[in-house]
């Protein structure tokens, strides 16, 4: 079984030899290395590039630990660029492992050398095309893109989308959705066959990779238990509004642990930087403004979320919402959680105001969509409840209800599109039906 990852491969091909560093980001084990070292390398071979023109190094592997020193890394790569007449392709995997060290040539304790200096130097080599991967958004998205200004292109890689998963799924296709919302899209899970194997793999990813990375990067000594509890609490509340104060209160009442909201907020930021979580901000649709708090947090992969909870809380409603959010982000949309304020008269004649929720306000350029995620709308009252917020939105942008049932797409008298989750995820053009 070979995963094609066509979307990401095409982005790399389009950016080949453009004079900018290609920064491939995403959660660890989502397929960044496979994309660069297998798929893209194979493509380069088809273009006549020879093996000695591809300089690849994976810094998360122990044999390459010495090259985490920026000077040694720079020296090694330059030693491989031996002919001016050849074009070289430099692939550095998990570049965040490069250490930051004191600059020995400057008498200033604040002067540091790190991977950014290495990459900037390599970009000055006219016959080198540079690619890096990394699993920390703050280190890569912020620092690199700021340092490189208009000289860096970020390509965000996600775990397998449902469409990618479905394409290579070896069982009955009718079971694909159930397996996907249970075990998610981490590529290795497709090679495992039993629940025990998949569960063990996903659990170990947390303890041996993600949590370890966060603890080591941020030098967290005594709060690993709090980090794990925080992940469990957030995992139990996907699809629900929360904030750092509320989570702090949860620790106090349920764990009898006092932890400040500032610390909670900081730890949530660490998880977001590691691409484990993504924060969806609240947006006032009528007021056209963001509301600072509360917000929603979604897991980058629902299989990881389910494994955190031992596969005990399998509410398809919330899991479906999480999958939908991630797929919209993968498609390149900006995704917020919408709020519509609605004024009405009560039976006693007094005025009242309520806030109605729109699951997702989805934007890309001048395109906007309002999307509700609903497990089922078979009951008329349930359908009315789900579309209540959509009918109160005063603009004419497209409104969509994505449902868990297998249905043929249809529109109601309000012009609202109803479509099944599988069809929506498998057909990227379905959003414009």
Secondary structure, DSSP 8 states (H G I E B T S, - for coil): -----HHHHHHHHHHTTSSSEEEEE-STTSSHHHIIIIIIHHHHHHTT--GGGEEEEETTSGGGGGGGSHHHHHHHHHHH---TTS-EEEEEESGGGS--EE-TTSS-TT-EE-HHHHHHHHHTSTTEEEEEEES-HIIIIIIIHHHHGGGEEEEE--S--HHHHHHH--S-GGGHHHHHHHHTT-GGGGG--SHHHHHHHHHHIIIIIIHHHHHHHTT--S-HHHHHHHHHHHHHTTTS-B-HHHHHHHIIIII-----HHHHHHHHHHHHHTTSEEEEEEEETTTTEEEEEEEEEEES-HHHHHHHTTT----HHHHHHHHHHHHHHHTT-EEEEEEEEEEEE-TTS-EEEEEEEEEEEEEETTEEEEEEEES---SHHHHHHHHHHHHT--S-SEEEEEESS----EE-TT--EEEEHHHHHH-GGGGG-
